[in-house]
């Protein structure tokens, strides 16, 4: 990442709540996170943006997670395991998720 892009990312992370209030206005603060439906600002609770934390690394402010994708992948993997029909892609995802189960 170029120096100016990295600097911009750090500045946005330091102001994560203000950025979320402006661009994800259908969400709300809950503890250390901003919750909203998705990046299109849909109301909901699937997208979590961390509002506080270190500037970089694990737990950094500004990091976000979309939980709908994880839930859908888990359902597909569960179906594949119950029907013993795992594609190569699903096998890869199951092995990546072993630590979660």
N, CA, C and O atoms as a MOPAC input file, in Angstrom:
PM7 MOZYME 1SCF
protein

 N      0.85500 1    -1.16300 1     0.00000 1
 C      0.00000 1     0.00000 1     0.00000 1
 C      0.90300 1     1.22900 1     0.00000 1
 O      1.89800 1     1.28600 1     0.72200 1
 N      0.53800 1     2.21000 1    -0.82200 1
 C      1.35600 1     3.41900 1    -0.86900 1
 C      1.23700 1     4.18100 1     0.44500 1
 O      0.30800 1     3.97500 1     1.22500 1
 N      2.19900 1     5.06200 1     0.66600 1
 C      2.22800 1     5.79900 1     1.92800 1
 C      0.96400 1     6.63000 1     2.12200 1
 O      0.41000 1     6.66000 1     3.22100 1
 N      0.50400 1     7.30100 1     1.07800 1
 C     -0.68600 1     8.14100 1     1.22800 1
 C     -1.93900 1     7.29500 1     1.47000 1
 O     -2.81200 1     7.70200 1     2.23700 1
 N     -2.04000 1     6.13200 1     0.83400 1
 C     -3.19700 1     5.25100 1     1.05900 1
 C     -3.17400 1     4.70200 1     2.47700 1
 O     -4.21400 1     4.63100 1     3.13300 1
 N     -2.00100 1     4.31600 1     2.95300 1
 C     -1.87000 1     3.80900 1     4.32000 1
 C     -2.22200 1     4.90300 1     5.32900 1
 O     -2.90000 1     4.64300 1     6.32300 1
 N     -1.76600 1     6.10300 1     5.07300 1
 C     -2.06500 1     7.22500 1     5.95900 1
 C     -3.57100 1     7.50400 1     5.98100 1
 O     -4.14000 1     7.75400 1     7.04400 1
 N     -4.20700 1     7.46400 1     4.82800 1
 C     -5.65700 1     7.67000 1     4.75300 1
 C     -6.39800 1     6.57700 1     5.52100 1
 O     -7.34900 1     6.86500 1     6.24700 1
 N     -5.96900 1     5.33300 1     5.36600 1
 C     -6.59900 1     4.21700 1     6.07900 1
 C     -6.48500 1     4.40800 1     7.58700 1
 O     -7.45000 1     4.16000 1     8.31100 1
 N     -5.33100 1     4.84300 1     8.07100 1
 C     -5.13700 1     5.07600 1     9.50800 1
 C     -6.02100 1     6.22600 1    10.00700 1
 O     -6.59900 1     6.14600 1    11.09200 1
 N     -6.12100 1     7.28900 1     9.21100 1
 C     -6.95900 1     8.41900 1     9.60000 1
 C     -8.42900 1     8.01100 1     9.66400 1
 O     -9.13900 1     8.38700 1    10.59700 1
 N     -8.88500 1     7.24600 1     8.68000 1
 C    -10.27700 1     6.77900 1     8.68100 1
 C    -10.54400 1     5.84900 1     9.86200 1
 O    -11.60900 1     5.92200 1    10.47600 1
 N     -9.59600 1     4.98300 1    10.18500 1
 C     -9.76200 1     4.06100 1    11.31300 1
 C     -9.85700 1     4.82400 1    12.63100 1
 O    -10.63800 1     4.45300 1    13.50700 1
 N     -9.06900 1     5.88500 1    12.77700 1
 C     -9.12900 1     6.68800 1    14.00300 1
 C    -10.48700 1     7.37000 1    14.15200 1
 O    -10.91200 1     7.66400 1    15.26800 1
 N    -11.16600 1     7.62100 1    13.03800 1
 C    -12.48200 1     8.26700 1    13.03700 1
 C    -13.56900 1     7.29300 1    12.59400 1
 O    -14.52300 1     7.69000 1    11.92400 1
 N    -13.42900 1     6.01700 1    12.96600 1
 C    -14.32300 1     4.96000 1    12.47800 1
 C    -15.78700 1     5.25700 1    12.78500 1
 O    -16.64800 1     5.04100 1    11.93200 1
 N    -16.08000 1     5.74200 1    13.96700 1
 C    -17.47900 1     5.99300 1    14.30500 1
 C    -18.06400 1     7.11500 1    13.45400 1
 O    -19.20100 1     7.00500 1    12.99400 1
 N    -17.31700 1     8.18200 1    13.23600 1
 C    -17.80600 1     9.28200 1    12.39400 1
 C    -18.01200 1     8.81400 1    10.94700 1
 O    -18.98500 1     9.19900 1    10.29900 1
 N    -17.10300 1     7.99100 1    10.45300 1
 C    -17.23800 1     7.44700 1     9.09800 1
 C    -18.49200 1     6.58000 1     9.00900 1
 O    -19.25000 1     6.67800 1     8.04300 1
 N    -18.71000 1     5.73100 1    10.01600 1
 C    -19.89800 1     4.86500 1    10.03200 1
 C    -21.17900 1     5.68600 1    10.13300 1
 O    -22.15300 1     5.40200 1     9.43700 1
 N    -21.18400 1     6.69300 1    10.98700 1
 C    -22.38700 1     7.52900 1    11.13400 1
 C    -22.74800 1     8.19100 1     9.80400 1
 O    -23.92700 1     8.35100 1     9.48900 1
 N    -21.73500 1     8.57600 1     9.02400 1
 C    -21.98700 1     9.24800 1     7.74500 1
 C    -22.38400 1     8.26400 1     6.64400 1
 O    -23.40800 1     8.45000 1     5.98700 1
 N    -21.58000 1     7.22100 1     6.43800 1
 C    -21.78600 1     6.31600 1     5.30500 1
 C    -22.69800 1     5.12800 1     5.61700 1
 O    -23.29500 1     4.55500 1     4.70600 1
 N    -22.81000 1     4.76000 1     6.87700 1
 C    -23.65400 1     3.63200 1     7.28700 1
 C    -24.68700 1     4.12300 1     8.30000 1
 O    -24.80900 1     3.57600 1     9.39600 1
 N    -25.41600 1     5.14900 1     7.91900 1
 C    -26.31500 1     5.85300 1     8.83000 1
 C    -27.50900 1     5.01700 1     9.29500 1
 O    -28.15400 1     5.37700 1    10.28100 1
 N    -27.81700 1     3.92200 1     8.61900 1
 C    -28.90300 1     3.04900 1     9.06800 1
 C    -28.47000 1     2.08300 1    10.16200 1
 O    -29.26800 1     1.27200 1    10.63300 1
 N    -27.21400 1     2.17100 1    10.56200 1
 C    -26.70200 1     1.31800 1    11.62900 1
 C    -26.75100 1     2.02700 1    12.96200 1
 O    -27.29900 1     3.12100 1    13.09600 1
 N    -26.15400 1     1.36200 1    13.95600 1
 C    -26.10400 1     1.94600 1    15.29500 1
 C    -24.89700 1     1.38900 1    16.03800 1
 O    -24.37700 1     0.32000 1    15.71700 1
 N    -24.47300 1     2.14500 1    17.03400 1
 C    -23.36400 1     1.69400 1    17.87100 1
 C    -23.88500 1     0.69300 1    18.88900 1
 O    -24.93300 1     0.89100 1    19.50300 1
 N    -23.13000 1    -0.38300 1    19.05400 1
 C    -23.41700 1    -1.34400 1    20.11300 1
 C    -22.07000 1    -1.74200 1    20.71000 1
 O    -21.32100 1    -2.52500 1    20.12600 1
 N    -21.77800 1    -1.19100 1    21.87800 1
 C    -20.48700 1    -1.44700 1    22.51200 1
 C    -19.34800 1    -0.87400 1    21.68200 1
 O    -19.33400 1     0.31600 1    21.36900 1
 N    -18.40500 1    -1.72100 1    21.33100 1
 C    -17.23600 1    -1.28600 1    20.55300 1
 C    -17.44400 1    -1.41700 1    19.04900 1
 O    -16.50000 1    -1.23400 1    18.28100 1
 N    -18.66900 1    -1.73400 1    18.61300 1
 C    -18.93400 1    -1.99700 1    17.20000 1
 C    -20.05100 1    -1.12400 1    16.65500 1
 O    -20.91600 1    -0.65500 1    17.39500 1
 N    -20.01300 1    -0.91700 1    15.34200 1
 C    -21.11800 1    -0.31100 1    14.60500 1
 C    -21.78800 1    -1.45900 1    13.85900 1
 O    -21.12400 1    -2.18500 1    13.11900 1
 N    -23.09000 1    -1.63100 1    14.04300 1
 C    -23.83400 1    -2.71000 1    13.40000 1
 C    -24.76000 1    -2.14400 1    12.34400 1
 O    -25.48000 1    -1.17600 1    12.58700 1
 N    -24.73600 1    -2.75700 1    11.16400 1
 C    -25.60100 1    -2.36600 1    10.05700 1
 C    -25.80600 1    -3.60400 1     9.19600 1
 O    -25.09600 1    -4.59600 1     9.36200 1
 N    -26.76100 1    -3.55900 1     8.28800 1
 C    -27.07400 1    -4.73300 1     7.46900 1
 C    -25.97700 1    -5.11900 1     6.50300 1
 O    -25.60400 1    -6.28900 1     6.42700 1
 N    -25.44800 1    -4.14800 1     5.75800 1
 C    -24.39200 1    -4.42800 1     4.77500 1
 C    -23.74800 1    -3.12100 1     4.33100 1
 O    -24.10200 1    -2.05000 1     4.82200 1
 N    -22.80900 1    -3.21200 1     3.40600 1
 C    -22.07900 1    -2.02200 1     2.95700 1
 C    -22.94400 1    -1.08800 1     2.12700 1
 O    -22.53800 1     0.04600 1     1.87200 1
 N    -24.14000 1    -1.53200 1     1.69100 1
 C    -25.07000 1    -0.64500 1     0.98600 1
 C    -25.95500 1     0.13000 1     1.95800 1
 O    -26.90900 1     0.78200 1     1.53400 1
 N    -25.65300 1     0.06900 1     3.25700 1
 C    -26.35100 1     0.79600 1     4.31200 1
 C    -27.76200 1     0.26900 1     4.55700 1
 O    -28.64500 1     1.02000 1     4.97100 1
 N    -27.97100 1    -1.00500 1     4.30500 1
 C    -29.25300 1    -1.63100 1     4.58400 1
 C    -29.38700 1    -1.80900 1     6.09700 1
 O    -28.42300 1    -2.20100 1     6.75400 1
 N    -30.56400 1    -1.52900 1     6.66100 1
 C    -30.73600 1    -1.77000 1     8.09600 1
 C    -30.54900 1    -3.25800 1     8.41500 1
 O    -30.94000 1    -4.11900 1     7.62700 1
 N    -29.96800 1    -3.54500 1     9.53700 1
 C    -29.76800 1    -4.92700 1     9.94700 1
 C    -28.62700 1    -5.05600 1    10.92200 1
 O    -28.17400 1    -4.07100 1    11.50500 1
 N    -28.15700 1    -6.30100 1    11.09900 1
 C    -27.10300 1    -6.57300 1    12.07900 1
 C    -26.06700 1    -7.54900 1    11.54800 1
 O    -25.49500 1    -8.31000 1    12.32800 1
 N    -25.80800 1    -7.55300 1    10.25100 1
 C    -24.88000 1    -8.52500 1     9.68100 1
 C    -23.46500 1    -8.00300 1     9.51900 1
 O    -22.51600 1    -8.78600 1     9.51000 1
 N    -23.30800 1    -6.69900 1     9.39000 1
 C    -21.99300 1    -6.10200 1     9.20000 1
 C    -21.56300 1    -5.44100 1    10.50200 1
 O    -22.26600 1    -4.58700 1    11.04200 1
 N    -20.39100 1    -5.85100 1    10.99900 1
 C    -19.83900 1    -5.29400 1    12.23400 1
 C    -18.57400 1    -4.51400 1    11.87900 1
 O    -17.68700 1    -5.04000 1    11.20800 1
 N    -18.49200 1    -3.25800 1    12.32800 1
 C    -17.28200 1    -2.44300 1    12.14400 1
 C    -16.72700 1    -2.15300 1    13.52700 1
 O    -17.43800 1    -1.62700 1    14.38300 1
 N    -15.46400 1    -2.49000 1    13.75200 1
 C    -14.83600 1    -2.23500 1    15.05900 1
 C    -14.52800 1    -0.74300 1    15.15800 1
 O    -13.88100 1    -0.17400 1    14.28000 1
 N    -14.99300 1    -0.12300 1    16.22600 1
 C    -14.83100 1     1.32000 1    16.39200 1
 C    -13.59400 1     1.69700 1    17.19400 1
 O    -13.08100 1     2.80600 1    17.04000 1
 N    -13.10800 1     0.81900 1    18.03300 1
 C    -11.93900 1     1.12300 1    18.85800 1
 C    -10.93500 1    -0.00800 1    18.73900 1
 O    -11.28600 1    -1.13600 1    18.39100 1
 N     -9.70400 1     0.30200 1    19.02600 1
 C     -8.65100 1    -0.69800 1    18.98600 1
 C     -7.35000 1    -0.08300 1    18.52800 1
 O     -7.26800 1     1.12500 1    18.30700 1
 N     -6.32800 1    -0.91700 1    18.38500 1
 C     -5.03200 1    -0.40700 1    17.93800 1
 C     -5.09800 1     0.09600 1    16.49800 1
 O     -6.07800 1    -0.14500 1    15.79300 1
 N     -4.05300 1     0.79300 1    16.07000 1
 C     -4.00300 1     1.32200 1    14.70400 1
 C     -3.86300 1     0.22700 1    13.65400 1
 O     -4.41800 1     0.33800 1    12.56100 1
 N     -3.12900 1    -0.82000 1    13.98000 1
 C     -2.90000 1    -1.90300 1    13.01200 1
 C     -2.97200 1    -3.24600 1    13.71800 1
 O     -2.91700 1    -3.32300 1    14.94600 1
 N     -3.09500 1    -4.29300 1    12.93300 1
 C     -3.03900 1    -5.64500 1    13.47200 1
 C     -4.36900 1    -6.16000 1    13.95900 1
 O     -5.42900 1    -5.60300 1    13.67300 1
 N     -4.27800 1    -7.23100 1    14.69600 1
 C     -5.47300 1    -7.91200 1    15.20600 1
 C     -6.28400 1    -6.97500 1    16.10600 1
 O     -5.73800 1    -6.34800 1    17.01400 1
 N     -7.57700 1    -6.88900 1    15.84900 1
 C     -8.44900 1    -6.04900 1    16.65300 1
 C     -8.37600 1    -4.56900 1    16.34900 1
 O     -8.80900 1    -3.74700 1    17.15600 1
 N     -7.83000 1    -4.21800 1    15.18600 1
 C     -7.65200 1    -2.81300 1    14.84000 1
 C     -8.98900 1    -2.11400 1    14.59700 1
 O     -9.93700 1    -2.71600 1    14.09200 1
 N     -9.04600 1    -0.85200 1    14.96000 1
 C    -10.23700 1    -0.04600 1    14.68500 1
 C    -10.42000 1     0.06200 1    13.17600 1
 O     -9.44700 1     0.12800 1    12.42400 1
 N    -11.67600 1     0.07800 1    12.74600 1
 C    -11.97800 1     0.19300 1    11.32100 1
 C    -12.10900 1    -1.13200 1    10.61000 1
 O    -12.60200 1    -1.17200 1     9.48300 1
 N    -11.68300 1    -2.22300 1    11.23000 1
 C    -11.82900 1    -3.54500 1    10.60900 1
 C    -13.30200 1    -3.92600 1    10.64300 1
 O    -14.01600 1    -3.58600 1    11.58600 1
 N    -13.75500 1    -4.63500 1     9.60900 1
 C    -15.16300 1    -5.01200 1     9.54300 1
 C    -15.29900 1    -6.47300 1     9.17300 1
 O    -14.40000 1    -7.07700 1     8.58800 1
 N    -16.45400 1    -7.02800 1     9.53100 1
 C    -16.76200 1    -8.43300 1     9.24900 1
 C    -18.20800 1    -8.52800 1     8.82000 1
 O    -19.08900 1    -7.93000 1     9.43900 1
 N    -18.45400 1    -9.27400 1     7.76800 1
 C    -19.80300 1    -9.53100 1     7.26600 1
 C    -20.17800 1   -10.94000 1     7.67400 1
 O    -19.63200 1   -11.90100 1     7.13100 1
 N    -21.09800 1   -11.08800 1     8.62000 1
 C    -21.43800 1   -12.39300 1     9.16300 1
 C    -22.41800 1   -13.18700 1     8.31700 1
 O    -22.54000 1   -14.39500 1     8.51700 1
 N    -23.12100 1   -12.56500 1     7.38600 1
 C    -24.04700 1   -13.31100 1     6.52900 1
 C    -23.27800 1   -14.32600 1     5.69900 1
 O    -23.70700 1   -15.47300 1     5.57600 1
 N    -22.16100 1   -13.92900 1     5.13500 1
 C    -21.37700 1   -14.84100 1     4.29400 1
 C    -20.92900 1   -16.06100 1     5.08600 1
 O    -20.96400 1   -17.17800 1     4.57000 1
 N    -20.51300 1   -15.86700 1     6.31700 1
 C    -20.08100 1   -16.97800 1     7.15400 1
 C    -21.24300 1   -17.91600 1     7.45100 1
 O    -21.08800 1   -19.13600 1     7.38500 1
 N    -22.41900 1   -17.35300 1     7.78000 1
 C    -23.58300 1   -18.19100 1     8.05800 1
 C    -23.99700 1   -19.00600 1     6.84600 1
 O    -24.32200 1   -20.18700 1     6.97400 1
 N    -23.99000 1   -18.38700 1     5.66900 1
 C    -24.35700 1   -19.09900 1     4.44400 1
 C    -23.36300 1   -20.22000 1     4.17700 1
 O    -23.76200 1   -21.33000 1     3.82600 1
 N    -22.06600 1   -19.94000 1     4.34100 1
 C    -21.05200 1   -20.96200 1     4.10500 1
 C    -21.21700 1   -22.12000 1     5.09000 1
 O    -21.08000 1   -23.28200 1     4.70700 1
 N    -21.50800 1   -21.81600 1     6.34200 1
 C    -21.70900 1   -22.87700 1     7.32600 1
 C    -22.92000 1   -23.73400 1     6.97500 1
 O    -22.88200 1   -24.95200 1     7.14900 1
 N    -24.00000 1   -23.11500 1     6.48200 1
 C    -25.17800 1   -23.88600 1     6.07400 1
 C    -24.85100 1   -24.80700 1     4.90700 1
 O    -25.27400 1   -25.96200 1     4.88700 1
 N    -24.10200 1   -24.29900 1     3.93800 1
 C    -23.71700 1   -25.12000 1     2.78300 1
 C    -22.85000 1   -26.28100 1     3.24000 1
 O    -23.04800 1   -27.41700 1     2.80700 1
 N    -21.89400 1   -26.00100 1     4.10700 1
 C    -21.01600 1   -27.06100 1     4.60000 1
 C    -21.80600 1   -28.09100 1     5.39800 1
 O    -21.57200 1   -29.29300 1     5.26900 1
 N    -22.74100 1   -27.62300 1     6.22400 1
 C    -23.56600 1   -28.53900 1     7.01300 1
 C    -24.39200 1   -29.43300 1     6.09300 1
 O    -24.49600 1   -30.63800 1     6.32200 1
 N    -24.97800 1   -28.84100 1     5.05200 1
 C    -25.75900 1   -29.62400 1     4.09500 1
 C    -24.85900 1   -30.64400 1     3.39500 1
 O    -25.22300 1   -31.81100 1     3.25500 1
 N    -23.68500 1   -30.19100 1     2.96000 1
 C    -22.75900 1   -31.09500 1     2.27200 1
 C    -22.32400 1   -32.24700 1     3.15600 1
 O    -22.23500 1   -33.38800 1     2.70100 1
 N    -22.05300 1   -31.95200 1     4.41800 1
 C    -21.64500 1   -33.00900 1     5.33600 1
 C    -22.79600 1   -33.97600 1     5.60900 1
 O    -22.58500 1   -35.18600 1     5.67900 1
 N    -24.00500 1   -33.45000 1     5.76100 1
 C    -25.13900 1   -34.32700 1     6.05900 1
 C    -25.52200 1   -35.18400 1     4.86600 1
 O    -26.08000 1   -36.26700 1     5.04600 1
 N    -25.23900 1   -34.72900 1     3.65400 1
 C    -25.57000 1   -35.49000 1     2.45500 1
 C    -24.34400 1   -36.16900 1     1.84000 1
 O    -24.43700 1   -36.80800 1     0.79200 1
 N    -23.20900 1   -36.02400 1     2.49600 1
 C    -21.94900 1   -36.60400 1     2.02500 1
 C    -21.63900 1   -36.21300 1     0.58000 1
 O    -21.15100 1   -37.02000 1    -0.21000 1
 N    -21.93200 1   -34.96200 1     0.26100 1
 C    -21.67000 1   -34.44400 1    -1.08600 1
 C    -20.81500 1   -33.19200 1    -0.97100 1
 O    -21.33800 1   -32.07800 1    -0.99600 1
 N    -19.55800 1   -33.36000 1    -0.85000 1
 C    -18.66500 1   -32.22300 1    -0.72700 1
 C    -17.94500 1   -31.98200 1    -2.04900 1
 O    -17.26000 1   -32.86500 1    -2.56600 1
 N    -18.10600 1   -30.79700 1    -2.57700 1
 C    -17.34300 1   -30.42400 1    -3.76400 1
 C    -15.94100 1   -30.03900 1    -3.31100 1
 O    -15.67600 1   -29.93000 1    -2.11400 1
 N    -15.05900 1   -29.83800 1    -4.25600 1
 C    -13.69500 1   -29.43700 1    -3.90500 1
 C    -13.71100 1   -28.09700 1    -3.16300 1
 O    -12.94900 1   -27.90300 1    -2.21600 1
 N    -14.57500 1   -27.18000 1    -3.59000 1
 C    -14.67200 1   -25.87300 1    -2.94500 1
 C    -15.18900 1   -26.02600 1    -1.51600 1
 O    -14.64900 1   -25.42300 1    -0.58900 1
 N    -16.22100 1   -26.82200 1    -1.34300 1
 C    -16.77500 1   -27.02000 1    -0.00400 1
 C    -15.77300 1   -27.72600 1     0.89300 1
 O    -15.67000 1   -27.39300 1     2.07400 1
 N    -15.03200 1   -28.69400 1     0.36300 1
 C    -14.01900 1   -29.37500 1     1.16400 1
 C    -12.98400 1   -28.38300 1     1.66800 1
 O    -12.54700 1   -28.45600 1     2.81700 1
 N    -12.59200 1   -27.44800 1     0.79300 1
 C    -11.62900 1   -26.42300 1     1.19500 1
 C    -12.21400 1   -25.56600 1     2.31500 1
 O    -11.53500 1   -25.28900 1     3.30400 1
 N    -13.47500 1   -25.14400 1     2.16500 1
 C    -14.10800 1   -24.30200 1     3.17500 1
 C    -14.29700 1   -25.03800 1     4.49200 1
 O    -14.13400 1   -24.44600 1     5.55900 1
 N    -14.63600 1   -26.31400 1     4.43200 1
 C    -14.80300 1   -27.10500 1     5.65400 1
 C    -13.47100 1   -27.18600 1     6.39000 1
 O    -13.42700 1   -27.02600 1     7.60900 1
 N    -12.38600 1   -27.43300 1     5.66000 1
 C    -11.08300 1   -27.54500 1     6.32700 1
 C    -10.67000 1   -26.20700 1     6.92000 1
 O    -10.01800 1   -26.17100 1     7.96400 1
 N    -11.04100 1   -25.09600 1     6.26500 1
 C    -10.70300 1   -23.77600 1     6.78400 1
 C    -11.50800 1   -23.44000 1     8.03000 1
 O    -11.05500 1   -22.66600 1     8.87300 1
 N    -12.70600 1   -24.01900 1     8.15100 1
 C    -13.59000 1   -23.72000 1     9.27800 1
 C    -13.46700 1   -24.70500 1    10.42900 1
 O    -14.16000 1   -24.55300 1    11.43500 1
 N    -12.60900 1   -25.70600 1    10.31100 1
 C    -12.50400 1   -26.72800 1    11.36200 1
 C    -12.27700 1   -26.13200 1    12.73400 1
 O    -12.81100 1   -26.63200 1    13.72400 1
 N    -11.49100 1   -25.07200 1    12.80600 1
 C    -11.21100 1   -24.45000 1    14.08900 1
 C    -12.42800 1   -23.79800 1    14.71900 1
 O    -12.48600 1   -23.64700 1    15.94000 1
 N    -13.41600 1   -23.40500 1    13.89300 1
 C    -14.62600 1   -22.76300 1    14.41000 1
 C    -15.57000 1   -23.80100 1    14.98200 1
 O    -16.23300 1   -23.53400 1    15.98300 1
 N    -15.65100 1   -24.98200 1    14.37400 1
 C    -16.57500 1   -26.02600 1    14.81600 1
 C    -15.99100 1   -26.66500 1    16.01400 1
 O    -16.58800 1   -27.58300 1    16.57700 1

